[in-house]
Amino acid sequence: SYTVQAQQMLPDVYRLDTAVIQGKRYLIAGNWANLSDHVVINPSYFRPASWRIFAQVDHDTNDDWGSLLAPDYSFLDNIGKQPGGVDITPDWIDFGYNGATHVPNETGLTTNNSFDAMRTIWEVALDYQWNHTPEAHKYLVDACSFFTNQYKATGKLATAYSYNGNI
C-alpha cells in the first residue's frame, strides 16, 4: 500500500520540489523555494538512495529521478569549495538560475554546517552502502576530512561550524 501511495505522490514531488538550472535538475528545499532569480537548496534533503528507488516505482514518464544524481552530487562536491569554505556542506544555500551560489537571503537560513547539514553525510553514506557509487565515496571522504581533522586536533566536535570552519 505504501508503494501505491508513493506512486500517487512522486510525480508532484518531482514537479514541485525540483528545478532545472542551466539544463540540470536539482532538488530544492520545497515548493516555496523556487523564487524569481534563484532557488533555495538544503543539501540535507539530498536522497540519492531514495531517488534510485523512486525511479523504479514512479511510472510517470515525465519524471527522471536519475537526472538528479549527477548534478546534485556535483553540487555537493563543489559547494564547500567556494571561496572561504573549508569543504563542509552548508545547511542552506541560494542557487541562482545563472549557476552562482550565495549566502541565503531568506530570514533564518545560514551557510553554517549544523543540524541540517549533518544529515547529508548520513544520506550519502546510505547511498554508498546500498549502491557503492564512486560519487558517494568521494563526497564522504571529502566531507569527513574536516571533521576528522577537527576531532584529531581537539578530541571533540562542535554542534555547528561556520562556512569557514569556525566553531
Secondary structure, 3 states (H helix, E strand, C coil): CHHHHHHHHHHHHHHHCEEEECCEEEECCCHHHECCCEEEECHHHCCHHHHHHHHHHCCCCCCCHHHHHHHHHHHHHHHCCCCCCCCCCCCCEEEECCCCEECCCCCCCCCCECCCCHHHHHHHHHHHHHHCCHHHHHHHHHHHHHHHHHHHHHCCCCCCECCCCCC
